[in-house]
């Protein structure tokens, strides 16, 4: 009997060791090709940066990233890829999701399978409400829009015309900016919702120029379209007429600044991260990221979100001694988690599993070492206002 018990104990220990030795699988859904491929690259390099600094194993489990290319805002594709990751690859975590429609499509699958899903970018306020297994470490557009509207209320800006992409994130940003700016006594003199596909910004800018507002609030997803919108603002002479350009991080993404040149200088934006953020942790993050990426492009807000997403995953995996099979337990540990990020202090809210963080007001400047968004004002630990 004693011999049988000893054999049984050894078997159990060996089985436990085998489970612990299995890879920790992260199913990464992001655009890795197409017009927004840079989104996926930034996130991937952000994860690699964390692993370079903290190792590629956690609680005895090697971290394995399984990459799935969503190609852009393609909810049907994202849903299919998420299903594959859950059913075929049996991932422990779902991560990434650069676009809100893709995150919305994945949410029911995370719920049904009880697989924790960590949002690295998708910024529509309501996303975490769609599944108790979603936590967000990136931002909400409402946080940024709130920040720039509050700043504008304190300046000599009385009238604003808004121009934004006509899909959920753009509508979120516009609604939040409008709400806060009007509450502060400002007037919205007009708004234009622009189709996301191949917009011609010239006629829109002319319409705004003719309305003669004090400022224009602009929102389009970061990348080529945001750059094109800003060029149209300059080309139509709105800046020469004294119409101040206001925006969020997407307008002057760190990833795109060097290619934007003089068009970006002087813009005032609100965001939660700049590559120029002045902290030792951020300097180390940027240095390691640049070693991984070859120095171009520099890290942006998606990279830092992926870095922090891995920090959160490592934390809960260590807390659970490597056993993350109970998705509800994982979410319980993620909820209320606080730690220091390269962007500053962050928290995954105990109320709704959404990000709480500083929002910085920045001016884009030519520093002599390139264009950077230089922070000059801080709004501390902003809770997402978009769910109100």
C-alpha positions in Angstrom: 0.0 0.0 0.0 2.8 2.4 0.9 4.6 1.6 -2.3 1.4 2.3 -4.3 0.9 5.6 -2.5 4.5 6.6 -3.3 4.1 5.7 -6.9 0.8 7.6 -7.1 2.5 10.7 -5.6 5.3 10.5 -8.1 2.9 10.2 -10.9 0.9 13.3 -9.7 4.2 15.3 -9.3 5.3 14.3 -12.8 2.0 15.2 -14.3 2.1 18.6 -12.5 5.6 19.2 -13.8 4.5 18.4 -17.4 1.6 20.9 -17.1 3.9 23.6 -15.8 6.4 22.9 -18.6 3.8 23.5 -21.3 4.2 26.8 -23.2 2.2 29.8 -22.1 0.3 30.4 -25.3 -0.7 34.0 -26.3 -2.9 34.2 -29.4 -2.0 37.5 -31.0 -4.6 39.0 -33.4 -3.4 42.1 -35.2 -2.9 43.6 -38.6 0.5 42.3 -39.9 -0.1 43.2 -43.5 -1.9 45.9 -45.4 -2.2 49.6 -44.7 -2.1 49.2 -40.9 0.7 46.6 -40.7 2.7 49.0 -38.6 0.1 48.5 -35.8 0.9 44.8 -35.6 4.7 45.5 -35.8 4.5 48.0 -33.0 2.6 45.6 -30.7 4.9 42.7 -31.6 8.0 44.7 -30.9 6.5 46.0 -27.6 6.0 42.4 -26.5 9.5 41.5 -27.6 10.8 44.4 -25.6 9.2 43.2 -22.4 10.5 39.7 -23.0 14.0 41.0 -23.7 14.0 42.8 -20.3 12.2 40.2 -18.2 12.9 36.9 -19.9 10.9 34.6 -22.3 9.6 32.3 -19.5 7.3 33.0 -16.6 6.5 30.6 -13.7 8.5 27.9 -15.5 6.5 28.2 -18.7 8.0 29.4 -22.0 6.0 32.2 -23.6 4.8 31.3 -27.1 3.2 34.0 -29.3 0.9 32.7 -32.0 0.5 35.4 -34.6 -2.8 35.8 -36.6 -3.0 38.5 -39.2 -6.3 40.3 -39.2 -5.2 42.6 -42.1 -7.1 45.6 -40.8 -10.5 46.4 -39.4 -12.0 43.0 -40.5 -14.4 41.7 -37.8 -15.4 38.5 -39.7 -11.7 37.6 -40.1 -10.9 38.5 -36.5 -13.7 36.3 -35.3 -12.5 33.3 -37.4 -8.9 33.8 -36.2 -10.0 34.1 -32.6 -12.0 30.9 -32.9 -9.0 29.1 -34.4 -6.8 30.3 -31.5 -9.2 29.1 -28.9 -10.3 25.8 -30.4 -7.2 24.6 -32.4 -4.3 26.3 -30.7 -5.8 26.2 -27.2 -4.3 29.6 -26.2 -4.1 30.7 -22.6 -4.6 34.4 -23.5 -6.0 36.4 -26.4 -4.0 39.6 -27.0 -3.7 42.4 -29.5 -6.9 43.6 -31.4 -5.8 46.8 -33.1 -9.4 47.8 -34.2 -12.6 48.1 -32.2 -14.7 46.1 -34.7 -12.3 43.2 -34.3 -12.5 43.4 -30.6 -16.3 43.4 -30.6 -16.3 40.4 -32.9 -14.0 38.5 -30.5 -15.8 39.4 -27.3 -18.5 36.6 -27.3 -15.9 34.0 -28.1 -13.8 35.1 -25.1 -16.9 34.8 -22.9 -18.0 31.4 -24.2 -14.5 29.9 -23.8 -13.6 31.9 -20.6 -10.4 32.9 -22.3 -8.9 36.2 -20.9 -8.6 38.8 -23.7 -6.2 41.7 -23.2 -6.8 44.7 -25.5 -3.6 46.3 -26.8 -5.2 49.1 -28.8 -8.9 49.0 -29.7 -10.2 52.2 -28.1 -14.0 52.3 -28.2 -15.2 52.9 -24.6 -17.8 50.1 -24.5 -15.5 47.2 -25.4 -14.9 45.8 -21.9 -18.6 45.8 -21.3 -19.0 43.2 -24.0 -17.3 40.4 -22.0 -16.3 39.8 -18.4 -13.1 38.2 -19.8 -11.8 41.5 -21.4 -9.3 43.8 -19.8 -7.8 46.8 -21.6 -4.3 48.1 -21.1 -4.2 50.7 -24.0 -6.6 53.7 -23.8 -10.0 54.9 -24.7 -10.4 57.7 -27.3 -12.8 59.3 -24.8 -9.8 59.8 -22.4 -7.8 61.6 -25.0 -10.8 63.7 -26.3 -11.7 64.6 -22.7 -8.1 65.8 -22.1 -7.8 68.0 -25.2 -11.3 69.5 -24.7 -10.6 70.4 -21.0 -7.3 72.0 -22.2 -9.1 74.0 -24.9 -11.7 75.2 -22.4 -9.0 76.9 -20.4 -7.6 78.8 -23.4 -9.1 81.5 -25.7 -10.9 79.0 -27.8 -14.6 79.6 -28.0 -15.7 77.9 -31.2 -14.6 74.5 -32.7 -15.4 72.6 -35.8 -14.9 68.8 -35.6 -13.8 66.4 -38.3 -13.6 62.7 -37.6 -13.7 59.2 -39.1 -17.2 57.9 -39.4 -16.9 54.6 -37.4 -17.2 53.8 -33.7 -13.9 55.2 -32.5 -14.3 58.4 -34.4 -17.8 58.9 -33.2 -16.6 58.2 -29.6 -13.8 60.8 -29.9 -16.2 63.4 -31.4 -18.9 62.8 -28.8 -16.6 63.1 -25.9 -14.8 66.2 -27.2 -18.2 67.9 -27.9 -19.6 67.0 -24.5 -16.7 68.3 -22.5 -16.1 71.4 -24.7 -19.7 72.5 -24.5 -19.9 71.8 -20.8 -16.9 74.2 -20.4 -18.8 77.0 -22.3 -17.5 76.3 -25.8 -19.6 76.1 -29.0 -19.4 73.4 -31.7 -20.1 75.3 -34.9 -20.2 72.2 -37.1 -19.1 68.6 -37.5 -18.2 66.4 -40.4 -18.2 62.6 -40.2 -15.8 61.3 -43.0 -16.0 57.9 -44.6 -13.0 55.8 -43.6 -12.2 54.6 -47.1 -10.2 56.9 -49.4 -11.4 60.3 -48.1 -10.6 63.5 -49.9 -10.0 65.9 -47.1 -9.6 69.1 -49.2 -13.3 70.0 -49.6 -13.9 69.3 -45.9 -11.1 71.6 -44.9 -12.4 74.4 -47.2 -15.8 74.1 -45.6 -14.3 74.5 -42.1 -12.0 77.3 -43.2 -15.1 79.2 -44.5 -16.8 78.7 -41.1 -13.9 80.5 -39.4 -13.9 78.6 -36.0 -11.2 79.3 -33.4 -10.0 75.7 -33.7 -10.6 72.4 -35.5 -10.7 69.0 -33.6 -9.5 66.3 -35.9 -9.6 62.5 -35.5 -8.6 59.7 -37.9 -6.8 56.5 -37.0 -3.0 57.0 -36.9 -1.0 56.4 -40.1 -1.4 57.5 -43.7 -4.9 58.9 -43.4 -4.2 61.0 -40.3 -1.1 62.3 -42.1 -3.2 63.1 -45.2 -5.8 64.9 -43.1 -3.1 67.1 -41.5 -1.5 67.9 -44.9 -4.9 69.1 -46.1 -5.2 71.3 -43.0 -1.9 73.0 -43.9 -2.6 73.0 -47.7 -5.9 74.8 -47.3 -4.3 77.4 -45.1 -6.3 76.9 -41.9 -3.2 77.4 -39.8 -2.5 80.7 -41.6 -6.0 81.8 -40.7 -5.3 81.1 -37.0 -7.5 78.0 -36.8 -5.8 76.0 -34.1 -5.4 72.2 -34.8 -6.4 70.0 -31.8 -6.3 66.3 -31.7 -5.4 63.1 -29.9 -2.3 60.8 -30.2 -3.5 59.5 -33.5 -2.9 62.8 -35.2 0.8 62.9 -34.4 1.7 59.3 -33.8 5.3 58.7 -32.7 5.5 56.1 -35.4 4.8 58.7 -38.1 6.3 61.9 -36.8 9.6 61.8 -38.6 7.9 61.4 -41.9 5.4 64.2 -41.2 8.0 66.9 -41.0 7.0 70.6 -40.5 3.3 69.8 -41.0 3.3 68.4 -37.4 5.2 71.1 -35.6 3.2 73.2 -33.1 0.2 70.8 -32.9 -1.5 70.4 -29.5 -2.7 66.9 -28.7 -3.7 64.9 -25.7 -2.5 61.3 -25.1 -1.3 58.8 -22.6 2.1 58.2 -24.0 5.0 59.9 -25.8 8.3 58.4 -26.7 9.8 61.5 -25.1 8.1 60.8 -21.7 10.6 61.8 -19.1 11.1 58.7 -16.8 13.9 56.2 -16.3 11.5 53.3 -17.1 10.6 54.9 -20.4 14.2 55.6 -21.3 15.0 51.9 -20.8 11.9 50.9 -22.7 12.8 53.1 -25.7 16.4 51.9 -25.7 15.5 48.3 -25.7 12.7 48.8 -28.2 15.1 50.6 -30.6 17.6 47.7 -30.3 14.9 45.3 -31.3 13.4 47.4 -34.1 16.7 48.7 -35.4 15.8 52.2 -34.3 13.1 52.8 -36.8 10.3 53.4 -36.2 10.4 54.5 -32.6 7.9 53.0 -30.2 4.4 54.4 -30.0 1.3 54.0 -27.8 0.6 50.6 -29.3 4.1 49.3 -28.4 3.8 50.5 -24.8 0.3 48.9 -24.4 1.7 45.5 -25.6 4.6 45.9 -23.2 2.2 46.6 -20.4 -0.1 43.8 -21.5 2.8 41.3 -21.1 3.6 42.8 -17.7 0.1 42.1 -16.6 0.1 38.6 -18.0 3.5 37.8 -16.3 2.1 39.1 -13.0 -1.0 37.0 -12.9 0.9 33.9 -14.2 3.4 34.2 -11.4 0.6 34.8 -8.9 -1.0 31.5 -10.0 2.3 29.6 -10.1 1.9 29.1 -13.9 -1.7 27.6 -13.8 -3.8 30.1 -15.7 -6.4 27.5 -16.8 -9.2 29.1 -14.7 -10.0 32.2 -16.7 -12.2 33.6 -14.0 -9.3 33.5 -11.5 -7.1 35.3 -14.0 -9.6 38.0 -14.5 -10.0 38.4 -10.7 -6.2 39.0 -10.4 -6.1 41.4 -13.4 -9.0 43.5 -12.0 -7.6 46.3 -9.8 -4.0 45.6 -10.8 -1.7 48.6 -10.6 1.9 49.1 -11.7 4.4 51.5 -13.1 4.5 51.7 -16.9 6.9 53.5 -19.3 3.9 55.9 -19.7 3.5 56.5 -15.9 1.3 54.9 -13.3 -1.6 52.7 -14.6 -4.4 50.7 -13.2 -6.8 48.1 -14.6 -10.0 49.4 -13.0 -11.7 47.3 -10.4 -15.0 48.8 -11.7 -14.9 47.8 -15.3 -11.5 46.3 -16.2 -10.6 49.3 -18.2 -7.4 51.4 -18.2 -7.0 54.3 -15.7 -3.9 56.5 -16.5 -2.4 59.9 -16.8 -3.4 62.0 -19.8 -0.7 64.4 -21.0 -1.1 67.6 -23.1 1.7 67.8 -25.6 3.1 70.1 -28.2 4.9 68.6 -31.2 8.4 70.2 -31.4 11.5 69.9 -33.5 14.1 69.0 -30.8 17.1 68.9 -33.0 17.1 65.2 -32.6 13.9 64.8 -34.5 10.2 65.6 -34.0 8.8 64.7 -30.6 5.6 65.2 -28.7 6.7 67.1 -25.6 4.4 66.8 -22.6 3.7 70.1 -20.7 0.6 69.4 -18.7 -0.7 66.3 -16.8 -4.2 65.2 -15.9 -3.7 62.5 -13.3 -5.3 59.0 -13.4 -8.1 59.7 -15.8 -11.0 57.2 -15.7 -12.6 56.5 -19.0 -15.4 59.2 -19.3 -16.9 57.6 -22.3 -19.1 55.1 -20.4 -21.0 57.9 -18.5 
